Amino acid sequence: VDEEECNLPLIKAASIKETNGSIIPRRVFEVIAPADLPNGYRLTVLVGETNEEVAVLVPLGGVEKSHTFEGKEARRITNRWTDSEYDCSPNDGGSVCFLAICCNAVGWAFIMKKLGMNACGCQSETLGMNACGCETEAESTQRLAYWVPWVVGAIVLFFFFAPPLLQLFAYVYFLYLAIVTRGAVRSRYNIPGSRFEDCMWSVFCSCCTLLQSYRHMKRSGDTPFKGCDHRTVGAIQV
């Protein structure tokens, strides 16, 4: 729940001044509530015209199941994590939890793909920002990022059949990906922290750290990957 945002007046095509001083338009969407939703709840919807996933805020007073409401596009959650590493939620989805526990490196690879990182854990410079205040990346960077889960998945398969020494190198590589990707998530959302913290959480609790990053990105409208049990609600921009 984001009380500060949901208490702002709902004005179609309004502009909100972000913390960096830029003025960006805030879109408004018409949604049919899939369940009883509380005031300020961030609901991920699928915009029919563009097939784009957007986080929408439930307005003051909340809404009841099957009622139609108009909610404004939620800002990215910045300067803080949405929850702690141990706040695992049933809403994460069974397939997402399975990926985090049984194939952790591939889960981080999907987050890397969303952040525009290559298989070396590097990010290219962005080309700027679009009308929604979201960073846009070069087509070449997007093409490289597309292959990251496939590359990491191939290394995971190789890991099980490789000699012990190569398995050690692969394990160190997976830890490196987790550390740099958590740092990239913090950088994208201006979350305080240090590389030492990234290292400690990634080494000793990589599953919980992956799920925390997944939840934060999803609630900011940047869902990094979708499990087989992923569900979205349709919406129309008004």
Secondary structure, DSSP 8 states (H G I E B T S, - for coil): --HHHHTS---TTEEEE-TTS-EEEE-EEEEE-SS-B-TT-EEEEEETTTTEEEEEE--TT-B-TT-EEEEEB-----SS-SS-TT---GGG-HHHHHHHHH-HHHHHHHHHHHHTB-TTS-B----EE-TTS-EE--HHHHHHHHTHHHHHHHHHHHHHHS-HHHHHHHHHHHHHHHHHHHHHHHHHTT----HHHHHHHHHH-HHHHHHHHHHHHHHTT------TT---EEEEE-
